[in-house]
Every structure is written in C-alpha cells, then in structure tokens.
Amino acid sequence: MNEDLFGEISVTYEDIDKWMNINAPRIRENYKESYIKNWNVIEKIKKAKKDGTFQ
C-alpha cells in the first residue's frame, strides 16, 4: 500500500485508469470526470488498496 507523507493512501492517474477500464469500460471520455466524482472512484480505490484487493 502506498502512503504519502501524511499517511494518506495515494491514488495515481494510472490507478484511476486501471479501475475505470475494469469497472466502467464503456464510459465515454467526456463523462469520465463526472463518473469518477459522482461514484467516489478515488475513495473506492483507497478502500481496495487498504483491503489489499486492488491489483
């Protein structure tokens, strides 16, 4: 698990792309930003990293 200097779990753009490609592969580019925000994708990635299920 990658943590920053403040103990927060880091989420990179690559992590988001990986998550989107697996969980929402058909979302068009112009909807990705709102999808990521509205579906709390970053928090889901952090939880998965903490649980050890994000690969």
N, C-alpha and C positions, 0 to 999 in steps of 0.2 A: 504494500500500500504506500503510495507516495503522499507525503505530507509536506506542507510548506513550513516556513519558519514559525508560523503561528499555530501549528498543529492542525491546520485545515487539510482535508483531503483535496489534492489538486485534481482538476479536470482540464484536460487539454482539448484543443480543437479536434485532434485525432480521435480522442475518446468519444467526443460527440458524434463525429462522422461514423465511427465504428458502430455506436449504439443506434444511430439513425438507419444505417444500412441494414442492420439486423432486424430492428423493431418497427421501422416505418419506411421500408424501401421505396414505396410508391409516392411518397410526399414530394410534390414539385418544389423546386428550388425557391420560388417566390413565397411559399408557405412555411418553409423550414423554420425561420426565425420565430414566427408566432407559435408554431407547434412546440418548439423547444421551450419557450416561455410558458405557454398555457398548460403543458403536460409535465412541467417540472423535471425535464430531462436531466438537468445538471444534478438535482437532488437524487434522482434515481440512480445516476451513475455513482455518486458518492456513496450511497447506501450499498450498492452492489460491490464497490471496491472494499468497503468496510466489512461486508459479509464474506468477501472472498469469492464472489460469483462473477465478477467482471473479468473477462479474459481478453 
